[in-house]
Amino acid sequence: MLSHDATVDRCTNGKGRMDAMTEQVEALDAGVGKGAQFTGTKIPTFDEVLELARGKIGTYLDIKNATAQDLVTHIDGHGMTDGLVMYCKPNLRIAFGASDFTPEIIAVSKQANAAVYVDRMDTKN
């Protein structure tokens, strides 16, 4: 399931941590409080979003809780390996935060002919 928040509290009619839920997440209403036309809106699955985006838009993933194997399986399974940029802590970094943008990382990226994206989201920007 996809969510920016660690809990479902802010954006659904439920309470609790996303990573502690399984089928319960599927029953939540993510349209509650957003207007009658959105009542019954469900939290999309990763597969649903990848399928919707494929071939239409570029996708930026900010991964907070997933295994590398799951990511590869789903992304490759939807033919999205060229259609997205990913930031993931702690083991998988495709997009870099400002503190990661070091001469060593730049050299490795250039040698690999990789595109580099720097995530600069703070009050100084």
C-alpha positions in Angstrom: 0.0 0.0 0.0 1.1 3.5 -0.6 1.1 6.4 1.9 3.4 9.3 2.6 2.7 9.1 6.3 3.8 6.3 8.6 0.2 6.2 10.0 -3.2 6.2 8.4 -4.5 8.7 10.9 -4.3 11.9 8.9 -5.6 10.7 5.5 -8.2 8.0 6.3 -11.0 7.1 8.7 -8.6 4.7 10.5 -5.9 4.9 13.1 -2.6 3.1 13.3 0.8 2.5 11.7 0.8 1.4 8.0 3.5 -1.2 8.6 1.4 -2.9 11.3 -1.6 -3.4 9.0 -2.4 -5.8 6.3 -5.9 -6.4 5.1 -7.2 -3.6 7.5 -5.7 -1.0 5.1 -7.8 -2.2 2.2 -11.0 -1.4 4.2 -10.1 2.2 5.0 -11.7 5.2 3.4 -9.1 7.7 2.1 -11.8 10.0 0.7 -13.4 10.8 4.1 -13.6 14.5 4.7 -12.6 15.4 1.1 -16.1 15.7 -0.3 -19.0 13.4 -1.0 -17.6 12.5 -4.5 -14.5 11.0 -2.8 -16.3 8.8 -0.2 -15.1 5.3 -0.5 -11.7 6.1 -2.1 -9.2 3.4 -1.3 -5.5 3.7 -0.6 -3.9 2.5 -3.9 -1.5 -0.4 -4.0 2.0 0.0 -5.4 1.1 -2.2 -8.3 -2.0 0.0 -9.1 0.0 3.2 -9.1 2.8 1.7 -11.3 0.3 0.4 -13.8 -1.5 3.7 -13.9 1.8 5.7 -14.4 3.4 3.4 -16.9 4.0 5.1 -20.2 2.2 8.2 -19.1 4.3 10.0 -16.5 7.6 9.9 -14.8 7.4 8.7 -11.2 9.4 9.7 -8.1 9.4 7.1 -5.3 10.4 8.0 -1.7 10.7 4.6 -0.2 10.4 4.3 3.6 9.6 0.7 4.2 10.2 -1.9 1.4 12.8 -4.6 0.6 15.0 -4.1 -2.4 13.7 -7.5 -3.8 10.1 -6.3 -3.6 10.9 -3.0 -5.3 12.7 -4.8 -8.1 10.0 -7.4 -8.5 7.2 -4.8 -8.8 9.0 -2.1 -10.8 10.4 -4.6 -13.3 7.1 -6.5 -13.4 5.4 -3.3 -14.6 8.1 -2.4 -17.1 9.0 0.8 -15.1 12.7 0.5 -14.7 13.2 3.5 -17.0 10.2 5.4 -15.9 11.1 6.4 -12.3 13.6 7.9 -9.9 13.8 6.4 -6.4 15.1 7.6 -3.0 15.4 5.0 -0.3 17.1 4.7 3.0 19.4 3.2 4.1 20.6 0.7 1.6 19.3 1.7 -1.8 19.9 5.2 -3.1 19.2 6.2 -6.7 18.4 9.8 -5.9 20.7 11.6 -3.5 20.2 13.9 -0.6 22.4 17.0 -0.5 24.7 15.4 2.2 25.3 12.4 -0.1 26.5 14.5 -3.0 30.2 14.0 -2.5 33.1 13.9 -4.9 33.2 10.1 -4.5 29.6 9.7 -5.4 29.9 12.0 -8.3 32.9 10.0 -9.7 31.1 6.7 -9.3 28.0 8.1 -10.9 29.9 9.5 -13.9 31.8 6.3 -14.3 28.5 4.4 -14.4 27.0 7.0 -16.8 24.1 7.3 -14.3 21.7 10.2 -14.1 22.0 12.0 -10.7 19.1 13.7 -8.9 19.7 15.8 -5.8 16.9 16.1 -3.3 17.1 19.6 -1.8 14.1 20.1 0.3 14.9 22.3 3.3 14.4 25.8 4.6 17.6 27.1 3.0 16.6 26.4 -0.6 
